[in-house]
Amino acid sequence: MKRQADIGVIGVSVLGSTGSIGEHTLDVLARNSDRFEIIALTAARSADVLLEQCRRFRPRFAVLSDAQAGEQLAKQLAAQDLPTELLIGEAGLKRVVALPEVECVVAGIVGAAGLTPTLHAARHGKRILLANKEALVMAGELLLGAVREHGAVLLPVDSEHNAIFQCLPSDFGRGLEQVGVTEIVLTASGGPFRDHAPGELSSVTPEQACAHPNWQMGRKISVDSATMMNKGLEVIEARWLFAARAEQLSVVMHRESIVHSLVRFKDGSMLAQMGNPDMRTPIANALGWPQRIDAGVAPLDLAALGGLTFEPVDMTRFPCLRIAFEALARGGTAAVVVNAANEVAVQAFLDRKLRFDRIHEIIERTLADSNIVTGTTLDTVLDADREARRHASEHVARYAEVDAA
Ligand SMILES: NC(=O)c1ccc[n+]([C@@H]2O[C@H](COP(=O)([O-])OP(=O)(O)OC[C@H]3O[C@@H](n4cnc5c(N)ncnc54)[C@H](OP(=O)(O)O)[C@@H]3O)[C@@H](O)[C@H]2O)c1
């Protein structure tokens, strides 16, 4: 991997630039505009925000998933004499991650939609800054295989995984045991309902679920944090990123979100990465790696903090976390099914068609219905994803009827 100093300005495509990760990334890129050139920005349908970003950053390409919105945006880009070419859909995403002038791809799309462009970036040997954990959860083996085969580099942006990456020795690829690591500990804030009695969860609203106590994030990951499925997905993500066995991974409740995760070594040491809960830190770490660059994040004031707390996680309160650990143990397409069912259930909850406390039931029922297979082709993964979405949608419809009665 070439170092930044050797190659000058780095071309970047930001996938999901209109989202929370995307906006934070643009903030860091703007602070370091002498090092980076933004080549492409992408969104699903937020044409107005994308237009505003094109005005500010003047990328060569913009991609929208929605063709109708794209038509409008193309006209506006031309009318405002912007140097940006508008591309549409998955073909557009694939094009902007494969461009020779793009060295770095920020994978900031939410959900399964991020898998194909991220895999394509790996197959073109890019440096991938991975926020889109769903891609690894669905297709960890496939994605890492492509990274190895094509000389790509995968750098974690998820705050926990970036923290672990910072704490691990640089040769951790030799194997965790070989470098003296005995355990990886992911911290979890517990989300907005960590102190709710289980009986109170049937009536919580999307607004309450999205009001995370420490982080400002997109709606899907906010609900995932409230159910702690987010931590479950992160455990699976860590399994792939760090070649960890399930028994080497654990979760501890840490309400303050200051310690972003920890690594335990066989000599009794534990290394932690700390910082204010601001995604610009892990994004800047991955963008600048192996150098450090400015992130615009306020320095952590330990004396003002006073103290930090750690508690065991009560798995009975957070069934989604238990389900994710079970899917990890089961292997094959179990994680694909869990991810797909979770996406369907969370969307139904956000659309007010499903109660919050039904989300884990939808996932468990979908798992029970699904044929779990081994195999690492993209087709196997996408077939399992489609089948699980169909089962999950049927369960959502059934629960909607039951709860309305
Ligand atoms: N937010 C955080 O702090 C955080 C922290 C760690 C990890 N992550 C991970 O980062 C990813 C992004 O999260 P986020 O919170 O930034 O989500 P978000 O705010 O909802 O943004 C999602 C982005 O993806 C685009 N998008 C959505 N569906 C798409 C589709 N089908 N095809 C193409 N683009 C699509 C959206 O475009 P539109 O605006 O047009 O909808 C938007 O630009 C997730 O995997 C999440 O788990 C996020």
The ligand as a Gaussian input file, in Angstrom:
#p B3LYP/6-31G(d) Opt

LIG

0 1
 N      -24.259000       7.203000      11.442000
 C      -23.290000       6.744000      12.206000
 O      -22.849000       7.405000      13.125000
 C      -22.717000       5.370000      11.938000
 C      -21.747000       4.855000      12.797000
 C      -21.186000       3.626000      12.502000
 C      -21.592000       2.906000      11.401000
 N      -22.554000       3.403000      10.590000
 C      -22.990000       2.628000       9.437000
 O      -22.844000       3.437000       8.280000
 C      -23.869000       3.157000       7.331000
 C      -24.600000       4.455000       7.012000
 O      -25.266000       4.884000       8.172000
 P      -25.889000       6.356000       8.293000
 O      -26.296000       6.496000       9.702000
 O      -24.967000       7.340000       7.685000
 O      -27.197000       6.187000       7.384000
 P      -28.120000       7.355000       6.774000
 O      -27.928000       8.625000       7.505000
 O      -29.486000       6.793000       6.674000
 O      -27.516000       7.560000       5.293000
 C      -27.565000       6.530000       4.362000
 C      -26.976000       6.974000       3.045000
 O      -27.129000       5.886000       2.107000
 C      -27.963000       6.313000       1.004000
 N      -28.811000       5.177000       0.648000
 C      -29.834000       4.651000       1.359000
 N      -30.380000       3.614000       0.705000
 C      -29.695000       3.477000      -0.450000
 C      -29.821000       2.617000      -1.574000
 N      -30.758000       1.658000      -1.629000
 N      -28.948000       2.772000      -2.606000
 C      -27.990000       3.724000      -2.568000
 N      -27.838000       4.597000      -1.533000
 C      -28.680000       4.471000      -0.494000
 C      -28.771000       7.477000       1.547000
 O      -29.255000       8.308000       0.491000
 P      -30.591000       9.207000       0.725000
 O      -30.168000      10.367000       1.584000
 O      -30.985000       9.627000      -0.634000
 O      -31.605000       8.327000       1.395000
 C      -27.725000       8.169000       2.423000
 O      -26.816000       8.895000       1.621000
 C      -24.747000       2.095000       7.977000
 O      -24.352000       0.831000       7.538000
 C      -24.459000       2.229000       9.468000
 O      -24.637000       1.013000      10.174000
 C      -23.128000       4.617000      10.835000

